[in-house]
Amino acid sequence: MSEDFRGIEEISIRNLGVIESAEIEFKPGLNVLTGETGAGKTMVLTALSLILGGKSDTEKVRTGAERLVAAGRFAISDSLASSLEESGAEIESGSLLISRSVSADGKSRIHVGGAPTTASKVAEIAEELVEVHAQSSTHRLTRPAYIRNSVDSFGGLQELVNRYSALYSQYQELSERI
């Protein structure tokens, strides 16, 4: 992977719906999942959702299996790596492994960098890991802060934004004092 790449590198799926076992590698840039109805595209997205802290569902465990397991390896930023390492996660060569298992009896476990955690904590960092575009939907593009940051970044306005933020903070402090 290129050093500036951030995103999903690989996903591994076991016993999820129609998928008995699958390994998918992703490359930097646009990755597209296509296939006929029933081929497992939705199960790949379901696995990704589970990995990123989505709601678990015992009905997704493959018939006859004891548990489903979904794992994803993500290239992450140095700042995210530092923050995750502080909470006990292991980062290997700039990559983070998140794994999720759901047993047929309903028990769900999730690990970030080998450290057990909660789905809600993973959901907090999920936005920094991947963006999924599906028919008529995107996740980040519904957030004004994401759009504003994207436009500011594209326009090379970060220095102005930082200066404005500092001045606005000063204004708020003065306003509170008055």
Secondary structure by P-SEA (a helix, b strand, c coil): cccccccccbbbbccccccccbbbbbcccbbbbbbcccccaaaaaaaaaaaaccccccccccccccbbbbbbbbbccaaaaaaaaaacccccccbbbbbbbbcccbbbbbbcccccccaaaaaaaccccccccccccccccccaaaaaaaaaaaacaaaaaaaaaaaaaaaaaaaaac
